[in-house]
Amino acid sequence: MQTLTVRTGTRVELIDITAQLRTLLKQSNIKNGVCHIFIPHTTAAVTINENADPDVARDIIVTLDRIVPLKGDYRHVEGNSAAHIKASIFGASQTIFIGDSDFILGTWQSIFFCEFDGPRTRKVFVKILGSPSN
């Protein structure tokens, strides 16, 4: 297992971590297999979505803020219930197939770390399994 460190700069943001994950994949020497990504935080998540147009990430954030506003009828004392809810909607993990020493992603897809309670320094746990390159 390997660990990435992600430093976030705002309360809510989506950060493309695909390049960092590709570096780990290259170091692993795995040709075919799977990559498991796990976020060990209750107010952060991981998702796969479009990265060709930055407005997609912006639209996701704006829509989430409308659906799950920062202030609401929440009882959680810390004041970050919205972040917990958003993280639960997206989920703490993703599994990505690996083929020919690269992630099998759609043309426009990237892997995003989702910050909902920043800014913070976060961890991303990565486990790459499969058959090695020859």
SVG drawing of the C-alpha trace seen along z (x, -y; Angstrom):
<svg xmlns="http://www.w3.org/2000/svg" viewBox="-33 -28 43 39">
<polyline fill="none" stroke="black" stroke-width="0.4" points="0.0,0.0 1.2,-3.5 0.0,-6.9 -0.5,-10.1 -0.6,-13.4 -3.1,-16.0 -3.1,-19.6 -6.3,-21.4 -6.7,-25.1 -10.4,-25.9 -13.4,-24.6 -14.8,-22.6 -12.8,-21.6 -12.1,-18.8 -8.4,-18.1 -7.3,-15.9 -4.9,-13.3 -4.7,-11.2 -1.1,-12.2 0.1,-11.3 -1.7,-8.0 -0.1,-7.3 3.3,-7.9 2.5,-5.2 1.3,-2.9 4.5,-3.3 6.6,-2.6 4.6,0.5 5.6,2.1 2.0,3.6 0.8,4.2 -2.7,5.6 -4.7,5.5 -6.6,3.1 -5.9,0.0 -7.9,-0.5 -8.1,-4.0 -9.4,-4.7 -9.9,-8.1 -9.6,-7.7 -11.5,-10.9 -15.2,-11.3 -15.4,-14.7 -13.5,-13.9 -14.1,-11.5 -12.9,-10.3 -14.7,-10.3 -14.1,-9.8 -15.4,-12.5 -14.6,-14.7 -11.5,-16.8 -11.5,-18.3 -13.6,-21.3 -13.0,-22.8 -16.6,-24.0 -17.7,-20.4 -16.0,-20.4 -17.3,-23.8 -20.9,-22.7 -20.6,-19.7 -19.5,-21.9 -22.3,-24.5 -24.9,-21.8 -23.8,-20.0 -23.8,-23.3 -27.4,-23.8 -28.5,-20.2 -26.5,-20.1 -26.0,-23.7 -23.3,-24.6 -25.9,-25.8 -29.0,-23.7 -31.0,-22.0 -27.9,-20.0 -27.2,-18.9 -23.5,-17.9 -21.7,-20.2 -18.6,-20.7 -20.6,-22.5 -19.4,-20.4 -22.4,-18.1 -22.7,-19.2 -19.2,-17.9 -20.0,-14.5 -23.1,-14.3 -21.3,-15.2 -18.5,-12.7 -21.2,-10.0 -22.8,-10.8 -19.5,-10.4 -18.0,-7.6 -14.6,-6.8 -13.2,-4.5 -12.9,-3.7 -11.5,-0.8 -9.9,-1.3 -8.9,1.3 -5.3,1.4 -4.5,2.5 -1.2,2.2 0.4,0.4 -2.2,-2.4 -5.6,-3.1 -8.6,-2.1 -10.5,-5.4 -12.8,-7.0 -11.4,-9.7 -12.4,-12.6 -12.2,-10.8 -9.8,-11.8 -9.7,-10.7 -10.5,-13.5 -9.9,-13.9 -13.0,-15.6 -12.5,-18.1 -15.6,-19.1 -14.1,-20.5 -10.9,-22.2 -8.4,-23.5 -6.6,-20.6 -3.7,-18.1 -5.3,-14.8 -4.2,-11.2 -5.1,-8.9 -4.4,-5.2 -3.6,-3.4 -3.2,0.4 -2.2,1.6 -2.6,5.3 -2.0,7.3 0.6,9.0 3.9,7.2 5.3,6.0 8.0,8.2"/>
</svg>
